[in-house]
Amino acid sequence: MREVVQGLAEAQAPLVIAGASVVQTNSLDAVVMAHELNRALGNVGKKGGVLPPANPPAGGFGERRADEALRGARVVILDDVNPAYTLPRSSGVLEALTRAEMVIGLSSFLDDSGAFADLLLPTHHALESEIAVVPVVSPGPAVNLGMPFVEPLYDTRAPERIWFDLARKMNVEYQLVTAKEIAGAEGFAEAARRGGAWGEAGSSVTSKAQAGRPTTLAAEFEGDYPMYFQPYLSLQFHEGRGANLPWLQELPDPASSGIWGLPVEIDPGTAKSLRVENGDIVRVESQHGFLDAPAYVHPGAVPGVVSMAIGDGHTHYGRYASGRGANPLSILAPVYEKSTGALAFGATRVRLARAGGRKDWIQFAAPDREERDYGHR
């Protein structure tokens, strides 16, 4: 770490930014290390640097594992979340949703988890809703606002309005909180027009990070299979919530240019050893299940790593997403980052095999631009 600091200190404006595109068991360690590096470089609380990290709650963050919460729940309220899709099958989420005495779904669309609901309460679409977000880290008091872009098309309600109406029916006291109340009634119209309200920065912003030697651990992987599996958030569907929209299904995947289906990305060497070409069906198997999907021989893929964008493989999500493709999250090992309880979806080892010839996979442009003489990437 000292060598890194010395090298960065020679730069005119050094800055360290950390984040995890694919969560590993030690991803939080990397973020903490980045904070320590910025503190050592004097970057905390100064122009061109970073703001101090938020103070953790009393007692620390604790493990907030969704699978454990679901297994112990008698009543499950799904507020625009889809654990039946985003958690691996081995986590027991499907059994937990089946076993619960009551499942209430709040969403704009019927999805994989909503199919288990005893009661479905349709909510506004994001463009029909107001939103108020108080930043966790900010140089001064702030609130970011988003106002409804269009009027609700159907008889839907905002989640906070649903809880308020239910509480009133039950004669239970419940305070309805709106964006206007969070931002303050005075000057709300101007704040809504600007997208938020931001107070003056404090006179001195200092880091409360304790000097010391941060501890780091190597990433952990489950299974003795030869390859690493790396599911990642797709540009089109993020964690899968956009897959029910046909115009997003028709958006070419930036890696493979695939449309109406997401492939498994493998390196040319592995493809050659398996006698696999673009579009051939491959089987990705972990110790917790397997999936079959078309292969894309990626010129930039890392040998020994199998990658796949998240988004396909829904059981219930409308006519355009249900039964289409495979869900890479379904075969993951139930491994979690210990401090936050976040699913470490990069912690699974797999093996790969050819399962058949090309079948029902469409590419917008089959030739790779990287392999042409005039390719620019």
C-alpha positions in Angstrom: 0.0 0.0 0.0 2.9 2.4 0.8 4.3 1.8 -2.7 0.9 2.7 -4.2 0.7 5.9 -2.2 4.3 6.9 -3.2 3.5 6.3 -6.8 0.3 8.2 -6.7 1.8 11.1 -4.7 4.0 11.8 -7.7 0.9 12.6 -9.8 -0.4 16.1 -9.9 -4.0 15.3 -8.8 -4.1 11.6 -7.6 -7.5 10.1 -6.8 -8.5 6.5 -6.0 -12.1 5.4 -6.9 -13.3 1.9 -6.0 -16.4 -0.1 -6.7 -17.5 -3.6 -7.6 -19.1 -4.3 -10.9 -19.2 -8.0 -9.9 -19.5 -8.5 -6.1 -16.8 -10.7 -4.5 -16.5 -11.8 -0.9 -13.8 -9.1 -0.4 -15.3 -6.3 -2.4 -15.9 -4.2 0.8 -12.2 -4.6 1.6 -11.3 -2.9 -1.7 -13.6 0.0 -1.0 -12.1 0.4 2.5 -8.6 0.3 1.0 -9.5 3.0 -1.5 -10.7 5.2 1.4 -7.5 4.6 3.2 -5.4 5.5 0.2 -7.3 8.7 -0.3 -6.8 9.6 3.4 -3.1 8.9 3.0 -3.0 11.2 -0.1 -4.9 14.0 1.7 -7.8 13.7 -0.7 -10.6 13.6 1.9 -12.8 16.7 2.1 -10.9 18.8 -0.4 -11.7 20.1 -3.9 -11.0 17.4 -6.5 -11.0 14.8 -3.8 -13.7 12.7 -2.1 -16.2 13.3 0.7 -15.7 11.4 4.0 -17.5 8.0 4.2 -20.7 8.0 6.1 -20.5 7.0 9.8 -21.7 3.4 10.2 -24.8 2.9 12.4 -24.3 2.0 16.1 -23.3 -1.6 16.3 -22.1 -1.8 12.7 -24.0 -2.8 9.6 -24.6 -6.4 10.6 -25.5 -9.1 8.1 -28.6 -8.2 6.1 -29.1 -11.4 4.1 -32.3 -11.5 2.2 -32.4 -15.3 2.1 -32.2 -15.6 5.8 -34.9 -13.0 6.3 -37.2 -14.8 3.9 -36.7 -18.2 5.4 -37.8 -16.9 8.8 -40.7 -14.7 7.6 -44.4 -15.4 8.2 -45.4 -12.4 6.1 -43.4 -11.2 3.1 -43.9 -7.8 1.5 -42.2 -7.5 -1.9 -41.8 -3.8 -2.6 -40.5 -3.7 -6.2 -38.1 -6.5 -5.6 -37.8 -9.9 -7.2 -35.9 -12.3 -5.0 -37.2 -15.4 -6.8 -35.1 -14.2 -9.7 -32.2 -12.3 -8.1 -31.3 -14.9 -5.5 -29.8 -18.3 -6.4 -32.1 -21.4 -6.3 -29.8 -22.9 -3.6 -30.7 -20.0 -1.2 -34.1 -21.6 -0.6 -36.0 -18.5 -1.7 -38.7 -20.4 -3.6 -39.4 -22.6 -0.7 -39.6 -19.6 1.6 -42.1 -17.8 -0.6 -44.2 -21.0 -0.8 -44.0 -21.5 3.0 -44.9 -18.0 4.1 -48.4 -17.5 5.4 -48.9 -14.3 3.4 -47.0 -12.8 0.4 -48.0 -9.3 -0.7 -46.5 -8.0 -3.9 -46.2 -4.3 -4.8 -45.1 -3.8 -8.4 -46.0 -2.4 -11.7 -45.7 -5.9 -13.4 -46.3 -9.5 -12.4 -42.8 -11.0 -12.1 -41.2 -14.2 -10.8 -41.8 -13.3 -7.2 -45.2 -11.8 -7.8 -46.4 -15.2 -9.0 -46.1 -16.4 -5.3 -48.2 -13.4 -4.0 -51.5 -13.9 -2.2 -52.3 -10.3 -2.8 -51.0 -8.1 -5.7 -51.2 -4.3 -5.2 -50.2 -2.5 -8.4 -48.0 0.5 -7.9 -47.2 3.6 -10.0 -44.5 3.3 -12.7 -41.3 5.2 -11.9 -42.4 7.9 -14.4 -45.7 8.3 -12.6 -44.1 8.6 -9.1 -42.5 11.3 -7.0 -39.2 10.5 -5.2 -37.2 12.1 -2.5 -33.7 10.8 -1.7 -31.5 12.1 1.1 -27.8 11.4 0.1 -25.9 9.3 2.6 -22.7 11.4 1.9 -23.0 15.1 1.2 -20.9 18.2 2.1 -24.1 19.9 3.4 -27.8 19.2 4.0 -29.4 18.0 0.7 -32.3 16.2 -0.8 -32.7 15.1 -4.4 -36.2 15.3 -5.9 -38.0 13.6 -8.8 -41.5 14.6 -9.7 -44.1 12.6 -11.7 -43.4 12.9 -15.5 -46.8 11.7 -16.6 -50.2 11.1 -14.9 -51.0 7.5 -13.8 -52.5 5.6 -16.7 -54.3 3.0 -14.5 -55.8 2.7 -11.1 -52.5 2.4 -9.3 -51.1 3.9 -6.1 -47.7 4.8 -4.6 -46.5 2.4 -2.0 -46.6 5.0 0.8 -50.2 5.8 -0.2 -51.1 2.1 0.0 -49.8 1.8 3.5 -51.5 4.9 4.6 -54.9 3.7 3.2 -54.5 0.3 4.8 -53.6 1.9 8.1 -56.6 4.1 8.0 -58.9 1.2 7.3 -57.5 -0.6 10.3 -57.6 2.5 12.5 -53.9 2.4 13.0 -51.9 5.6 13.2 -49.5 6.0 10.3 -47.7 9.1 9.1 -47.9 9.6 5.4 -44.5 11.0 4.2 -44.4 12.8 0.9 -41.5 14.4 -1.0 -42.9 17.8 0.0 -42.6 16.9 3.7 -39.1 15.6 3.3 -37.8 18.6 1.3 -39.8 21.2 3.3 -42.9 23.0 2.2 -41.1 26.4 2.0 -39.6 26.7 -1.5 -40.7 23.3 -2.5 -41.9 24.3 -6.0 -38.5 25.8 -6.9 -36.7 22.8 -5.4 -38.9 20.4 -7.5 -38.1 22.4 -10.6 -34.4 22.2 -9.9 -34.4 18.6 -9.0 -33.5 19.0 -5.4 -32.4 21.3 -2.6 -28.8 21.6 -1.4 -27.6 23.6 1.6 -24.2 25.2 2.1 -21.3 23.0 2.7 -19.9 22.9 6.2 -17.0 25.1 7.2 -14.7 22.1 7.5 -15.2 18.6 6.2 -12.8 16.1 7.8 -12.4 12.4 7.7 -13.2 10.5 10.9 -11.5 7.4 9.6 -9.2 5.9 12.1 -5.5 5.6 11.1 -4.3 2.1 11.1 -3.6 -0.9 9.0 -6.6 -2.1 7.0 -7.0 -5.8 6.7 -7.7 -7.4 3.4 -8.6 -11.0 2.6 -8.4 -12.9 -0.7 -11.6 -13.5 -2.5 -13.3 -16.8 -1.7 -14.8 -19.1 -4.4 -17.0 -22.2 -3.9 -16.5 -25.4 -5.8 -13.6 -27.2 -7.3 -14.6 -26.7 -10.9 -11.9 -25.3 -13.3 -13.5 -22.0 -14.3 -14.7 -18.8 -12.6 -18.3 -17.7 -13.3 -18.9 -13.9 -13.6 -22.5 -12.9 -14.1 -22.8 -9.1 -14.5 -25.4 -6.4 -14.7 -26.5 -6.0 -18.3 -26.7 -2.7 -20.1 -30.2 -3.5 -21.3 -31.9 -5.1 -18.3 -29.6 -4.3 -15.3 -30.5 -7.0 -12.8 -33.3 -8.3 -15.0 -36.1 -5.8 -14.4 -36.1 -4.5 -18.0 -36.4 -7.8 -19.7 -40.2 -7.5 -20.1 -39.9 -4.6 -22.5 -39.6 -5.6 -26.2 -37.7 -2.5 -27.2 -35.0 -3.5 -24.7 -35.0 -7.1 -26.0 -34.3 -5.7 -29.5 -31.4 -3.6 -28.2 -28.2 -5.4 -29.3 -26.0 -6.6 -26.5 -22.8 -4.5 -26.6 -20.5 -7.5 -26.3 -22.1 -10.0 -28.7 -24.7 -7.8 -30.6 -27.2 -10.5 -29.6 -30.9 -9.6 -29.6 -33.8 -11.4 -27.9 -31.3 -13.5 -26.0 -28.1 -13.2 -23.9 -25.1 -15.6 -24.5 -22.4 -17.1 -22.4 -19.1 -15.4 -23.2 -16.0 -17.6 -23.5 -12.5 -17.0 -24.7 -11.2 -18.3 -28.1 -8.9 -20.9 -26.5 -11.7 -22.5 -24.5 -14.0 -22.4 -27.5 -11.4 -24.2 -29.6 -10.9 -26.9 -27.0 -14.6 -27.5 -26.8 -15.1 -27.2 -30.5 -17.6 -24.4 -29.9 -18.5 -21.6 -32.3 -20.8 -18.6 -32.0 -24.3 -19.6 -31.3 -23.6 -23.2 -30.3 -25.4 -24.3 -27.1 -23.1 -24.7 -24.1 -23.9 -26.0 -20.6 -22.6 -24.0 -17.6 -22.7 -26.2 -14.5 -22.0 -25.4 -10.9 -22.4 -27.5 -7.8 -25.9 -26.0 -7.5 -27.3 -26.6 -10.9 -26.8 -25.9 -14.6 -28.0 -23.7 -17.4 -27.9 -24.0 -21.2 -27.4 -21.0 -23.4 -25.8 -20.0 -26.7 -22.1 -19.3 -26.7 -20.3 -16.1 -27.8 -16.6 -16.5 -28.5 -15.4 -13.1 -27.1 -12.1 -11.9 -28.5 -11.4 -10.1 -25.2 -12.6 -12.7 -22.8 -10.1 -13.8 -20.0 -9.1 -17.4 -20.2 -10.5 -19.5 -17.4 -13.4 -17.0 -16.9 -17.0 -17.6 -18.1 -19.1 -14.4 -18.2 -22.8 -13.9 -18.8 -25.0 -10.8 -18.7 -28.0 -10.9 -16.3 -31.5 -10.4 -17.6 -32.9 -13.6 -19.2 -34.4 -16.7 -17.7 -37.6 -15.4 -16.1 -40.4 -17.9 -15.2 -43.1 -15.1 -15.0 -42.5 -11.7 -16.4 -44.9 -11.0 -19.3 -45.1 -12.3 -22.8 -41.6 -11.0 -23.9 -39.5 -12.3 -21.0 -41.2 -15.4 -19.7 -39.4 -18.6 -20.7 -36.7 -16.8 -22.7 -33.1 -17.7 -22.2 -31.3 -18.6 -18.9 -30.8 -16.9 -15.6 -27.1 -17.0 -14.6 -28.0 -16.1 -11.0 -30.0 -19.3 -10.5 -26.9 -21.6 -10.4 -24.8 -19.4 -8.0 -23.4 -20.6 -4.7 -25.1 -19.0 -1.7 -22.0 -17.0 -0.7 -22.3 -13.6 0.8 -20.1 -10.6 1.7 -19.8 -11.0 5.4 -20.2 -7.4 6.6 -23.1 -6.3 4.4 -24.8 -9.6 3.5 -24.7 -8.8 -0.2 -24.7 -11.8 -2.5 -21.2 -12.4 -3.9 -22.3 -13.3 -7.4 -18.7 -13.6 -8.6 -17.8 -16.4 -6.1 -18.9 -19.5 -8.0 -16.8 -21.9 -9.9 -18.2 -23.8 -12.9 -17.4 -26.2 -15.7 -18.3 -25.8 -19.3 -19.4 -28.3 -22.0 -20.8 -28.2 -25.5 -24.5 -29.1 -25.4 -25.5 -28.8 -29.1 -25.4 -26.8 -32.3 -26.7 -23.3 -33.0 -30.4 -22.8 -32.0 -32.6 -19.7 -32.0 -29.9 -17.1 -31.2 -30.0 -13.9 -33.2 -27.1 -11.5 -33.7 -27.6 -8.0 -35.0 -24.2 -8.2 -36.7 -22.4 -11.5 -36.6 -18.9 -10.4 -37.6 -16.8 -8.9 -34.8 -15.5 -5.4 -35.6 -12.4 -6.2 -33.6 -11.4 -8.9 -36.0 -11.7 -6.7 -39.1 -8.8 -4.8 -40.6 -10.5 -1.5 -40.0 -11.7 -2.4 -36.5 -11.3 0.4 -34.0 -11.6 -1.5 -30.7 
